Amino acid sequence: MAVEHQNGRRDFYVLTRAARRDPTRVGSEELRYLAVAELAERRQTMSPRDLAAVLEKRGFVFTGSGNKAVADALRWEVRKGRVVKPARGRYRIGVMPKSTRGWIVGRARRHRRLVDELAEHGGFRPER
């Protein structure tokens, strides 16, 4: 399943191979982009628990514990400088090039749109 746009472009290709099998289940790479995008769009300091709750509400399922998975993803992004850890257990968006931010936010929006579309049509059904 892919998200079809007005210009005919399909967005299924933006997902990793694992996410193509089940777009609602997110792991390392997809989770990093979704977490950074949430922080960039909300522009506030959040805890891993808050981010996990937001992503679960959007229909995503984590591989493993939600809080731990989000904290691990954010730790990677702190090393890259895209996320800053101002206090213990708190994260906010860091500094990154405008093009990188746009790319990450766009990819996350397409992924969220795909999951929303799947939810509208009765959930995820693996294609054979």
N, C-alpha and C positions, 0 to 999 in steps of 0.2 A: 504494500500500500504506500502511496506517495501523496504528498500534498500538491494539488494542482493549483497553479496561479493563473491570473488573468492573461499573462503573457505566454502561458502554456508550459512554463518551466516546472519541473518536478523536483521536489526537495528531499526525496528519500535518500539520495546519494550522500547527503551531508552526514549521515550517521555512521558510526563504526559498524563493523560486521556483526558484533554481538548485539548492538542496539537494533540492527535491522531484523534480527530474529524476534526480538520482543522490545519494541520501543519504550514500553513503560518501565522496564527493568534497566536501571542505570548503574554503571560501574565507574571505574577510575576516570577515563578521559571525558566521557559525557557528563559525569557528575561535576568534574572541575569546571567545565564550561557553564553548566547550569547554575552552579553556586556563584561564580564570578559575575554572571549576567544578573542574577538576583541582587547581589550587592551593588552592582553598577546602576541598576534601575531604581533601587530603593534609596540609595545614597544615605544609608544610615549604618550604624554599628549593629551587628547581629551576632548571636551565638550560634554554634553548630546546631543546637537543638531547635532554635527558631528557623534556621534555614531548612533543616530536615522536615519540620512541620509544614513549611510553605511548599516545599517540593512534593511532599506526600499529598497535600491538599490538591495540588495540580495533577495528581494521578500517577506520580512516579513511585516505583518500588526500588528499594536499595538491595544490593548484594551484600548481605550482612547487616549489622546494626546501623541504623540510620545516622545516629549522632557520630559514631566512630567513623563511618564512611565519609561523612561530610567533613569532619575534623581532619582526616587524612588528606582529603582532596584540597582543603584550604591550606594545610601545611605545605603541600607542593607549590601552591600558588604564592605563598608567602616567600618561598625561596626564589621564585621568579620575579617578585616585586609587584605582582598584579594585585595582591591583597596585603594589607597591613594588619598586624596584631597589636592594637594599642593597649590591651589589658588581657589578663588571663581569661581565656574562653570567649573573647570578643574579637570580631573581625570587621574590617571595613575595606572598601575598595582602595587600591593603591594607585600608583602612577604607571601608565602604559601609553603607548602611542594611540592616537585617535583611531587609526586604521585597525589596530589589534582589538581595541574595545568594540568597534563597530562589527568586526568579524565575529567575535565571541558572542556578542549580544544577538546578532542576526542568526547565528547558528542555533543558539538556545531558543530563540523565538520560533524558528522553523520546527525544532524538536517539540516544543510545547504545542504548537499548532497541530502537528501530527498526532500527538497523544490526545488532544481535544477532539480531533476528528475521529479517532478510534473510539473514544468514549461515546460520542454521538451515535455511532453506528453499532453499538452493542459490545464494545470492548475489543481486545486484541484476539485475533484468530490467526495462528501461523499459516502462512502461505506454503503450499507444497510445491 
